């Protein structure tokens, strides 16, 4: 259950020459929430609840949410290859 308000920070790093955005919040053991290839639904109380006791990291895949997509990238699956 949510105990206090959770603040999310948007950050950006460069990976393979692409800007890679992610949001993070909380402290503790890190948890990575990977969005589906169709993107991430809006924030839910579940994500805030996890951030109460964990460091939660939620990336935005290149080409989603207004980010730059590389020419060679046709889908999210191309990131894994």
C-alpha positions in Angstrom: 0.0 0.0 0.0 1.1 3.5 -0.8 2.5 5.3 2.3 3.8 8.6 1.0 3.9 10.5 -2.3 6.3 9.2 -4.8 8.4 11.5 -7.0 9.5 10.2 -10.4 12.7 11.5 -12.1 13.1 11.4 -15.8 16.7 10.7 -16.9 18.5 10.2 -20.2 21.6 8.2 -21.1 23.2 7.5 -24.5 23.3 3.8 -25.5 24.8 2.7 -28.8 24.6 6.4 -30.0 20.9 6.7 -29.1 19.4 8.8 -26.4 17.7 6.4 -24.0 15.1 7.9 -21.6 14.0 6.3 -18.4 12.1 7.1 -15.2 13.1 6.1 -11.8 12.0 6.5 -8.2 12.6 5.0 -4.8 15.6 3.4 -3.0 16.5 -0.1 -2.2 16.9 -3.2 -4.4 16.5 -2.2 -8.1 13.5 -3.4 -10.1 13.4 -2.9 -13.8 9.9 -2.7 -15.4 10.2 -3.4 -19.1 7.3 -2.0 -21.2 5.5 -4.2 -23.8 6.6 -3.4 -27.3 3.4 -1.3 -27.7 4.6 1.0 -24.9 3.9 1.5 -21.3 0.4 2.3 -19.9 0.1 5.4 -17.8 1.4 5.2 -14.3 -0.5 3.0 -12.0 -0.6 2.8 -8.2 1.3 -0.5 -8.5 4.4 1.4 -9.7 4.2 3.9 -6.9 3.8 1.0 -4.4 6.9 -0.7 -5.6 8.9 2.5 -5.3 8.1 2.7 -1.6 10.7 -0.1 -0.9 12.7 -0.4 -4.2 14.5 1.6 -6.7 12.1 1.3 -9.7 13.5 1.9 -13.2 11.1 2.2 -16.2 12.8 2.7 -19.6 11.2 4.3 -22.6 12.3 2.4 -25.7 13.9 4.5 -28.5 11.1 5.7 -30.9 8.4 5.8 -28.2 7.1 8.8 -26.3 8.6 11.3 -28.7 12.1 9.9 -28.5 14.5 9.4 -31.4 14.4 6.0 -33.2 17.4 4.8 -35.2 17.0 4.2 -38.9 17.9 0.5 -38.5 15.3 -0.1 -35.8 12.0 -1.4 -37.2 10.6 -2.6 -33.8 11.5 -3.0 -30.2 12.7 -6.5 -31.0 15.6 -5.0 -32.9 17.1 -3.7 -29.7 17.6 -7.3 -28.5 19.5 -8.4 -31.6 
